[in-house]
Amino acid sequence: MYKISLITGDGIGPELSESVTELLHVINDKIGVKLEISTVEAGDNTLKKTGKALPDSTLDTIKKSDVCLKAPVGESAADVIVVLRRMLDLYANIRPAKSYPNMPALKENIDLVIVRENTEDLYTGMEFDVGKTAIALRTISEHASKRIAKYAFMTARQRNGKKKVTCVHKSNVMRKTDGLFARSCAEVAKDFGDISFDQMYVDACAMNLIRQPDSFDVIVTTNLFGDILSDEAAQVVGGLGMAPAANIGEKFALFEPVHGAAFDIAGKQAANPSSFILSTKMMFEWLAMKNNDAKSVKVAKMIEEAVYGVVGEGFRTKDVGGNKTTKEFTQKVISKLT
């Protein structure tokens, strides 16, 4: 049995959490992967109620679970997900971008993954004031750079893609920090002769994600660049509603939709739950790999095929130009599982 902690979040988070919970109950009851789900709170509403965006009780439950699912939270996101990434050393942020039928992707055959270093860079929060000047310190280490590069090459080796890793940086300007990152990736590349390797400046990458998105396989990059490029890539394949994400460490992982809490449509049953459902698919892939669990491999494939089939039929929620509710979309996905 797998113990899953579920952060229900803010805005549309509770609605998406209901969708995923229903999906997990069906997987437990009818497919036979046994799951124990513990619902926990974190985010803006929790901050108002308890004075902490990430209460100790929530953190304790997460630490006792096998894996965590996290719905989007609001303005307190930095006090939730950034803290969890660093506290649990979830060093690899994995964001696939794949074109699905009947979604407004720029091309039909896009299938790439952005592997983003998740613990360093400007996101460590080392900022301070000197008079009327604000200063931020950027940290890039050889250890973290080589660790994320190795993860990227392993990802390229496991995928049915082009077997290519593109290291994205800006070493022509930030010669020390990005220079170290680029050199570290190039050094790791020597151990993966079966994977092709190239490098690209971040501005050129941003352009080519629009111009030739189907030319990429695996992109490995630093924290800030990865955050920006992964949102761009999500829009290239049709929007954040189809964009799942993983935060993976050596022993633990957290899975979440890329998008935010979307307070403007909260409570309206208008949100596309695909991003969170596909994040759940990634969760089962990770559980399968970690535990050598063939049944979880099967579940992951079933979830993706179900989502692919539903959108392939033109079944879309209101936020992406359709007329279906979040619950109706979820039920349609579940119907294809059973």
Wavefront OBJ file of the C-alpha trace (Angstrom):
o trace
v 0.000 0.000 0.000
v 1.235 3.482 -0.888
v 0.654 6.359 1.525
v -0.168 9.538 -0.389
v -0.327 12.973 1.210
v -2.539 15.408 -0.726
v -2.255 19.176 -0.287
v -5.636 20.559 -1.348
v -4.424 24.131 -1.910
v -6.252 27.366 -2.721
v -8.483 28.704 -5.469
v -9.273 25.869 -7.863
v -7.063 23.577 -5.765
v -9.892 21.940 -3.789
v -11.858 21.221 -6.999
v -8.837 19.637 -8.662
v -8.090 17.700 -5.477
v -11.615 16.244 -5.578
v -10.974 15.081 -9.152
v -7.684 13.414 -8.261
v -9.103 11.868 -5.085
v -11.949 10.311 -7.060
v -9.454 9.000 -9.607
v -7.282 7.488 -6.877
v -10.272 5.786 -5.229
v -11.117 4.112 -8.539
v -7.506 2.979 -8.963
v -7.569 1.573 -5.404
v -10.965 -0.122 -5.699
v -11.021 -1.379 -9.287
v -7.435 -1.603 -10.531
v -5.850 -2.951 -7.381
v -3.035 -0.545 -6.566
v -3.745 -0.005 -2.887
v -3.583 3.586 -1.710
v -4.039 5.421 1.570
v -4.772 9.130 1.033
v -4.150 11.714 3.748
v -5.583 15.151 2.951
v -3.579 18.049 4.389
v -3.765 21.835 4.218
v -1.227 24.421 3.094
v -1.374 27.794 1.385
v -3.181 31.113 1.766
v -6.253 29.882 3.638
v -4.096 27.830 5.972
v -1.901 30.853 6.642
v -4.974 32.866 7.658
v -6.251 30.095 9.939
v -3.050 28.939 11.575
v -0.473 31.668 10.990
v 1.623 29.265 8.895
v 1.326 28.529 5.191
v 2.924 25.135 5.837
v 1.924 23.953 9.334
v 4.065 21.478 11.243
v 1.217 18.928 11.192
v 1.094 19.065 7.387
v 4.847 18.680 7.145
v 4.789 15.699 9.534
v 2.128 13.943 7.461
v 4.069 14.548 4.244
v 7.262 13.145 5.760
v 5.425 9.989 6.847
v 3.959 9.393 3.378
v 5.522 7.634 0.396
v 4.779 10.481 -1.974
v 2.976 13.832 -2.077
v 0.450 15.359 -4.456
v 0.052 19.136 -4.254
v -2.764 21.208 -5.698
v -1.960 24.844 -6.563
v -1.691 27.376 -3.757
v -1.942 31.160 -3.906
v 0.375 33.981 -2.881
v 2.056 31.855 -0.219
v 3.482 29.442 -2.797
v 7.071 30.365 -1.926
v 6.375 29.416 1.698
v 5.001 26.042 0.637
v 6.557 24.520 -2.462
v 9.933 26.279 -2.298
v 10.294 25.249 1.345
v 9.332 21.645 0.569
v 11.757 21.455 -2.352
v 14.677 22.584 -0.240
v 13.717 20.785 2.984
v 13.194 17.436 1.230
v 16.023 18.021 -1.279
v 13.719 17.608 -4.254
v 16.489 18.657 -6.584
v 14.965 17.729 -9.954
v 11.980 19.625 -11.301
v 10.589 17.682 -14.255
v 8.125 19.371 -16.617
v 6.986 17.494 -19.719
v 5.443 19.437 -22.596
v 3.487 17.257 -25.004
v 0.940 18.154 -27.650
v -2.486 16.523 -27.251
v -5.279 16.353 -29.839
v -7.802 19.200 -30.008
v -5.569 21.439 -27.904
v -4.109 24.643 -29.393
v -0.509 23.410 -29.685
v 1.825 25.076 -32.186
v 2.627 21.683 -33.715
v 1.180 18.183 -33.435
v 4.341 16.224 -32.659
v 5.827 18.092 -29.696
v 7.159 15.840 -26.946
v 9.868 17.349 -24.769
v 10.877 17.455 -21.118
v 12.475 20.294 -19.200
v 14.724 19.094 -16.380
v 15.276 22.045 -14.055
v 17.690 22.256 -11.153
v 15.435 22.882 -8.180
v 17.529 23.914 -5.176
v 19.933 26.693 -6.190
v 20.175 29.811 -8.370
v 18.387 33.041 -7.433
v 15.549 31.072 -5.811
v 17.493 30.492 -2.619
v 16.112 33.863 -1.536
v 19.447 35.421 -0.628
v 18.404 39.031 -1.190
v 19.257 42.119 0.786
v 19.246 45.912 0.630
v 22.284 48.142 0.463
v 20.981 51.661 0.725
v 18.599 52.157 -2.158
v 19.970 49.165 -4.040
v 18.599 45.620 -3.826
v 21.041 42.748 -4.308
v 20.361 39.059 -4.986
v 23.017 36.361 -4.738
v 23.034 33.604 -7.352
v 24.461 30.265 -6.273
v 25.465 27.554 -8.746
v 27.519 24.589 -7.512
v 29.325 21.837 -9.381
v 27.599 19.213 -7.230
v 24.057 20.374 -8.018
v 24.895 21.013 -11.674
v 26.321 17.548 -12.240
v 23.496 15.935 -10.289
v 20.789 17.542 -12.434
v 22.755 16.886 -15.622
v 22.965 13.190 -14.784
v 19.221 13.134 -14.162
v 18.625 14.756 -17.554
v 20.780 12.215 -19.389
v 19.083 9.326 -17.583
v 15.718 10.807 -18.573
v 16.782 11.020 -22.231
v 17.967 7.407 -22.115
v 14.618 6.185 -20.723
v 12.409 8.142 -23.134
v 11.253 7.108 -26.591
v 12.545 10.391 -27.894
v 15.477 11.722 -29.885
v 18.014 10.657 -27.222
v 19.254 14.225 -26.990
v 20.045 16.593 -24.114
v 20.253 20.346 -24.634
v 22.021 22.314 -21.905
v 20.526 25.814 -21.664
v 22.424 28.666 -20.007
v 23.817 32.176 -20.548
v 27.516 31.594 -20.011
v 28.555 34.297 -22.468
v 27.302 36.870 -19.909
v 27.279 35.052 -16.553
v 30.659 33.465 -17.078
v 31.222 32.199 -13.544
v 27.811 30.774 -12.606
v 26.467 29.640 -15.966
v 29.986 28.838 -17.061
v 30.217 26.331 -14.220
v 26.798 24.894 -15.079
v 27.695 24.492 -18.761
v 31.060 22.861 -18.006
v 29.459 20.485 -15.511
v 26.834 19.351 -18.015
v 29.474 18.853 -20.710
v 31.558 16.759 -18.344
v 28.612 14.532 -17.426
v 27.825 14.140 -21.140
v 31.091 12.215 -21.558
v 29.577 9.349 -19.529
v 26.554 9.074 -21.859
v 27.938 8.292 -25.287
v 24.563 7.008 -26.465
v 22.927 10.414 -25.908
v 23.654 13.378 -28.184
v 24.488 16.638 -26.433
v 24.348 20.276 -27.424
v 24.252 23.661 -25.720
v 22.075 26.719 -26.288
v 21.847 30.197 -24.813
v 18.590 30.765 -22.978
v 17.360 33.538 -25.293
v 17.935 31.328 -28.335
v 16.139 28.479 -26.576
v 13.148 30.706 -25.825
v 12.971 31.588 -29.524
v 13.391 28.003 -30.722
v 10.670 26.724 -28.399
v 8.327 28.801 -30.567
v 10.079 28.277 -33.907
v 11.045 24.595 -33.663
v 9.530 23.031 -30.530
v 9.640 19.583 -32.086
v 13.433 19.747 -32.339
v 13.886 19.348 -28.571
v 13.965 16.173 -26.502
v 15.343 16.905 -23.007
v 16.332 20.407 -21.894
v 18.457 20.729 -18.760
v 18.825 24.147 -17.196
v 19.108 26.206 -14.036
v 16.302 27.064 -11.642
v 15.210 30.501 -12.878
v 15.599 29.741 -16.587
v 13.793 26.429 -16.106
v 10.870 28.125 -14.389
v 10.395 30.547 -17.273
v 11.035 28.130 -20.145
v 8.730 25.441 -18.754
v 5.785 27.856 -18.655
v 6.581 28.899 -22.212
v 6.745 25.254 -23.271
v 3.388 24.594 -21.606
v 1.787 27.362 -23.652
v 3.407 26.021 -26.815
v 1.508 22.747 -26.334
v -1.818 24.359 -25.517
v -1.683 25.962 -22.092
v -0.920 25.313 -18.462
v -4.019 23.149 -18.048
v -2.185 20.289 -19.772
v 1.130 20.760 -17.935
v 2.109 18.379 -15.104
v 5.242 18.651 -12.974
v 7.358 16.570 -10.639
v 9.767 17.520 -7.868
v 12.040 14.540 -7.343
v 14.745 13.736 -4.819
v 16.729 10.646 -3.948
v 14.079 9.246 -1.589
v 10.935 11.350 -1.956
v 8.919 13.118 -4.649
v 6.125 15.655 -4.923
v 3.849 16.059 -7.937
v 1.830 19.134 -8.863
v 0.163 20.962 -11.744
v 2.280 23.746 -13.222
v -0.456 26.372 -13.127
v -1.522 28.593 -10.264
v -4.650 28.752 -8.123
v -6.768 30.640 -10.736
v -8.895 32.463 -8.171
v -10.986 34.032 -10.967
v -12.612 30.684 -11.814
v -12.492 29.074 -8.362
v -15.734 27.375 -7.370
v -17.140 27.495 -10.903
v -16.210 23.937 -11.947
v -14.566 25.451 -15.025
v -10.964 24.301 -14.552
v -9.297 21.663 -16.688
v -8.057 18.975 -14.251
v -5.713 17.389 -16.823
v -2.566 18.970 -15.406
v -3.196 17.453 -11.965
v -4.386 14.140 -13.420
v -1.236 13.917 -15.550
v 0.834 14.813 -12.484
v -0.769 11.772 -10.851
v 0.309 9.728 -13.863
v 3.881 10.924 -13.253
v 3.509 9.936 -9.606
v 2.694 6.353 -10.568
v 5.667 6.277 -12.950
v 7.936 7.324 -10.089
v 6.401 4.802 -7.682
v 6.855 2.112 -10.318
v 10.523 2.949 -10.803
v 11.253 3.292 -7.095
v 9.491 0.059 -6.117
v 9.896 -1.997 -9.290
v 6.102 -2.089 -9.466
v 4.749 -3.261 -12.818
v 1.165 -2.556 -11.777
v 1.949 1.129 -11.246
v 3.516 1.241 -14.726
v 0.235 -0.033 -16.095
v -1.779 2.547 -14.135
v 0.390 5.402 -15.405
v -0.151 4.314 -19.011
v -3.874 3.937 -18.435
v -4.166 7.467 -17.035
v -2.348 9.094 -19.943
v -4.275 7.074 -22.525
v -7.528 8.066 -20.816
v -6.704 11.791 -20.907
v -5.513 11.477 -24.510
v -8.750 9.751 -25.451
v -10.980 12.301 -23.720
v -9.377 15.376 -25.299
v -9.169 13.464 -28.583
v -12.953 13.306 -28.565
v -13.096 17.093 -28.214
v -14.237 16.851 -24.599
v -13.021 20.130 -23.048
v -13.676 22.207 -19.953
v -14.878 25.793 -19.985
v -11.475 27.343 -19.343
v -10.154 25.997 -22.664
v -13.155 26.850 -24.802
v -15.316 23.813 -24.053
v -18.604 23.416 -22.204
v -17.806 20.624 -19.732
v -17.351 21.008 -16.006
v -14.351 19.829 -14.031
v -16.432 16.975 -12.623
v -17.742 15.939 -16.039
v -14.242 15.861 -17.482
v -13.016 13.808 -14.530
v -15.864 11.319 -14.885
v -15.089 10.941 -18.578
v -11.450 10.145 -17.808
v -12.470 7.660 -15.121
v -14.906 5.961 -17.502
v -11.985 5.137 -19.795
v -10.044 3.603 -16.918
v -12.786 1.191 -16.000
l 1 2 3 4 5 6 7 8 9 10 11 12 13 14 15 16 17 18 19 20 21 22 23 24 25 26 27 28 29 30 31 32 33 34 35 36 37 38 39 40 41 42 43 44 45 46 47 48 49 50 51 52 53 54 55 56 57 58 59 60 61 62 63 64 65 66 67 68 69 70 71 72 73 74 75 76 77 78 79 80 81 82 83 84 85 86 87 88 89 90 91 92 93 94 95 96 97 98 99 100 101 102 103 104 105 106 107 108 109 110 111 112 113 114 115 116 117 118 119 120 121 122 123 124 125 126 127 128 129 130 131 132 133 134 135 136 137 138 139 140 141 142 143 144 145 146 147 148 149 150 151 152 153 154 155 156 157 158 159 160 161 162 163 164 165 166 167 168 169 170 171 172 173 174 175 176 177 178 179 180 181 182 183 184 185 186 187 188 189 190 191 192 193 194 195 196 197 198 199 200 201 202 203 204 205 206 207 208 209 210 211 212 213 214 215 216 217 218 219 220 221 222 223 224 225 226 227 228 229 230 231 232 233 234 235 236 237 238 239 240 241 242 243 244 245 246 247 248 249 250 251 252 253 254 255 256 257 258 259 260 261 262 263 264 265 266 267 268 269 270 271 272 273 274 275 276 277 278 279 280 281 282 283 284 285 286 287 288 289 290 291 292 293 294 295 296 297 298 299 300 301 302 303 304 305 306 307 308 309 310 311 312 313 314 315 316 317 318 319 320 321 322 323 324 325 326 327 328 329 330 331 332 333 334 335 336 337 338
